[in-house]
Amino acid sequence: MLLWVSLLVLAPVSGQFATEPKPVISLHPLWTTFFQGETVMLTCNTFRFHAPEKIKLYRWYLEGEIQSETLGNTHEVRETGKYKCQAQDSPPSDAVHLLFSSANLILQAPPYVFEKESVVLRCQAKANTELNVMTLYKHGEVWGVPKKTSEFRIYQAGLKDNGEYQCTGLKKDNETISSNAVKIEVQELFPRPVLKASSTQPTEEGTLTLTCETQLSSQRPDVQLQFRFFRDYTSTRSYWRSSPELQIFTIQREDSGSYRCEAQTVTPHLQKQSQQLQINVQRIVADVRLYSRPELVFEGKELVLICSVSGVPAPITVSFFKKRPWNKDTKIVTSSETEFKIPAVESSHAGEYYCAAGKNHRSFPSQTLTISVRVPVSRPVLTLRAPRAQPVVGDVAELHCEVQRGSLPIRYQFYHEAVALWSNSVSSKKAFFRFSLTEGHSGNYFCKADNNLGAQRSDTVSLSVRVPVSRPVLTLRAPRAQAVVGDVVELHCEVQKGSPPIRYQFYHKNVTLGNGTSLSGQGVSFNLSLTAEHSGNYSCEADNDLGPQCSEAVTLSITVMTGSRSGSVATSVTGGLLSLVGLAAVALLFYCWFPRKAGGRSTLDSSRNHSASDLHEPTYYNVPGWIELQPVYSNVNPKEGDIVYSEVRSVKRENRHAGAVASAPELLNDKDACVIYSQVKVASAPAPKPQLLDSSTPHR
């Protein structure tokens, strides 16, 4: 692994070394052309490291490829090509081109030539080559012939010395040999300086900074620059200095004029001047203003007086004053700060204030600022006024919003569920809002008070507007299109609107069947087990103490069915049959020792929703199991015509829930249960055989 990689990994990302100076390669000897076999010592000069004991790593490039990596900044080479060096935290240096020639005669020159420097060009022959005469050419013309040495010297090099040089030698046998060509380009040691000023129109009493900007070539890091400044062609304001800056403190109007700067090097002696720069010193035009933070001042809060100063050069002093009607103005404070704080404002702090900026015994006052101490509003109290304890739709209500303290005017706002109802700005500590109640006005109310010193909100007040019930709708729900005796019919009464609780009453031919109360505002249901007497008109009534409403009448027609036939018979025939059955029933009652009470079964249900299966299936009660009932038949002859059977059961009953309209029947006791079938013949069309209930199915 390369030593460079083992110590440091360089990442030559574009722009990474934008602020780092490039290293410079110096040569020893100071030539760029050599004979083959000779060696040259390259030195990588950096300008960042100043601690020699610190280990520095250097990378050397030949024609763009890494040739070597060294711990020191020197490197010996003997190959022709372009060389660069790079320190471990710097960008690569500029390239230096070295030529190792196999010719008998070479022309040697330094890699860099700067203006005003003395340059040596050496025409060097190989060791075994003797020359009688050497001649130096520039652009093919004889430039010089040395007498006792092979060196040619250019004194104080300038742009006129730029060009291509070559030397020739004459051997003893009069053979002429030529060297390599060397191109000389004289570079600027530093460009002409540019004079810059912090301001070309500074304000009197301020500070002016002049900067003489130029850049010394990095190839000559050992050369020192000196600077001086002139005004109107005199150097009375400056002398030679190493700093390129000149500061003129407390500048006055007489300091206006034409300025220039000069930069020079001592060795070689080179001077360059900048162009002129006109400086015009301006009179002070002070702009001093006083303002407060916050603009609205209220008691108990912090107040900051701010003195804004422009046009007066720093440093300055700032004084704050409070005007007195009949006395001398009071100076509150004088300092370099432009702010004055009052931690807690009181009413006594009201009045007129001004500030003044001071500069060299001169004062620049501001306009006066009037401070008015205002009082923020207290938390408002919201009061609701209505004609009754429980307001009803149509009532007129009033909302009153009131504060105990606060500077006028005050803006009041009334809100219902965060929606603004009304707002106005009044010169009073209270305001009210009147409105006629509707169902939508129920909810929470609050008010806000604001006098631009901070809004305050009241507590929430709740309003519940009671709504009279609408006309109810009565619905009859039966298990089939044509209700028959024994069906359970549901009567459902419901209103579209109305405040709960709502009391419902059910009527049959204006006779009360039952009632119920809905606490949620939903409808109420009433279940009725039908008998022949339940035919007729039904209605319901809803009331929430705001006026009862009655539904329209609904007519119910009941069909009387035979025990085992699907068709209906005439009411007169059925009545006769029932009479016979009644006589049989009386005998059975004595026989079975249990009395039976007559009456329909009904229940009241406050639920609005019932499944369809509840209406089309028999109603069952919680029982431990079904008791098998065995029918008793008497003189049954299915071939002789239609037969109607009446079934009489003896059932024990007891109240299961207090207040119920009807109780559910208990199970038959198989010791006491008796079933008697009476046969009735009808001279009509033959009927199918009676369908007997399965023993596992409960009897109706």
Phi, psi and omega in degrees: 000139180299145178300323179301314183292324182291335181259325186199139176254118179269141177239091183286071179279143180301127178089355184294323184253030185299329183260357181268136177288149178286144171288163182235133178269126173250152187245146171217114000291167190274059176229167177246354181235134183218164172280151177300140182098340176279160178239153179232136177266119176262137177238127180264106183266120177250164185238016182252318183275131179237000179256103184295335181285350181282134180288127179238140181249138183231143177243135182245135182244143172232117182055039176085353180254146179292123179260322183199162174226129185230155175280331177265176183263013179245154183202127179268135181226160178211020181244148177286142177151183179262126183249141173226156173231160180211126174280171189291344179224035181226163173285166178294152178283172170290154184281145173242124183266124178246141180236122174252103191263150175260004182287165179278343182223130178230152174251121183255137179216157177288157182290332182229140176232123181246155182302143178072003177270156173270130185243135178249127173248128184241126177263108191245127178263157180294164189300318185264014181251121179255132181237139178273316184228137174240140181228136179255133182243146172233120183054038176082001179248147182297127180254328179184157177231111180289152183261304185249357184219166178264009183260142175243135185241135174249118182268134179047069183301143178218186182298335181292341183269001177294141176157185181254127184245149177205148179238157177230158178225148181250119181279172182296331179272018179065019175276133180260128176241150183243151178266180172289158177270142179236129179262123180255126174234112181282123183258157175289134175288323171202147181285168178300131183291157177240126179271127178234150181235148176298334174198135176275350176228065181290159179266139180305151184077358179265190181244133179248131178245123177252138181231127178260103188263127172203174184221118177285143181297139179291344178284349179233065183291342183273353180278137180254139177258147174233154185225152169208161188235150182229146170234124181052045174067019175239149180255028182294339182267357186204166174218171181296132182215159179278342180274136178278007182245148175225127179249132177247110183272150178049057182293143181244172183295330179289352176278359175296148178161191181258123183247150173211164178229165181222138176240143181214156169247147181279314179227112355287163182280108183220126180238141176219140181248150176274172171283165182285151177227122183275128178244124178241112181279128184262151173292156177287123172244093187283137172236095184248123182227145178244130174217165185247155174227114001281170179292320178268119186257127178227152189297147179084349182257166180282141176236131178241122174265126185242126178258109180268123184237126172222152182090350178248116183292146178285157001277151180226165170246149182235132178239143177247137183231150170241128184283142176246137184300316185239359181244174177292144180302142183266123175279120183279310183200152174226126180198183176275353179280144180262010180232145175229125186252138170246109188300316181225111185286138173242168181298333180290345180281354178294145179152194182253134182233156170207164178232165180218137176261130181249136180214112177050057177068013175248144183236139182231100185277160176262175170286162181281152178234125180270126179255119176249123180273118181251155183253124178290159181289148172279175181290126183287159176245125180260129179237134178254127180240126181221157184289348180211165184296321177243095184299149181241154176308131182102341176292155176258122181247158178231135173253125180246126179242127187218141175244154180273329181209159180148142179288139180272157358281162181236135177262123180254142177224134178251138184231142171238113183052048177068009176255126183292132178262318187197146176211149180195153177254122184228156176267060181208158179269009175208157178209156179223161182222126184248138180205154179270131189282139170234176180299327182286353181276358175293147178139198184258141181234147170207167179228160177234145175234136184210129173238034179067017176244013183119119181285147177236144183242142179279172170290163181275137176243130182264141178231129177242112181266120181277141184244126176299154180288146172277175180293125183287161177243124179262131180234131175257128181239113182243159182286351180209170183296320179246111182291144178233165179300134180100341176293151174259117182254137177257125174259121183241124181242129184209146177250156178279328178210159182147139182282132176286162359283149181240128177264131179245142174229140180250138183233142170236113184053046178066014176253131183293127176267319182181174179212166179197163182236134176253120179271347183257354182093357178277176181281176180233141179247151180225121182263134184227126175272118194284141166236176182296332182283352184277359174293149177135195184267139178238151175208167177221163182227139178239141182206133173235034179069011176244020180115118181286154176228139183247143180280170171286155181285143177238128184267135178241125177249127186248133177259132179272128183252149173285168187294321185233008181251151179273339181273166179259155176243168183294151184297323181294317179296317180297322179298319179295316179299318180296328178296315178298318179297323180299318179297318178295325182294322180298317179296321181293325180299317177291323183294319184271359174065007181240126174286153177229129179271138178272157177149156179275162177256134179213147177226153179249127184232125180272003179277141182274334189247129176230142177284152182296330181294333179292333184269339185253000180241156179299150178273124179248153179245166179290110179226153182289339181176166181273139178263123182287125179255126181261119180288151175248125183253148177226119175050053181271123176228094185293348183274345188268002176139189181288143181233134176247129179250141171247137181246130179239128180243148173253118186232132172283143181226148173205157180286121180268326179225134178293138176082003180284150180291317179215153181256152179283143180290145176276176180287150175286138174273121186293349175281330187254352186282134177229140177232124179240129176254129175255140182259128178235128180260138179235133183275061178236190181300149181302144180248157178290167180296147179294141179270116181273144178288138176295146185296339180272356183258135180292146178276147179277000000 
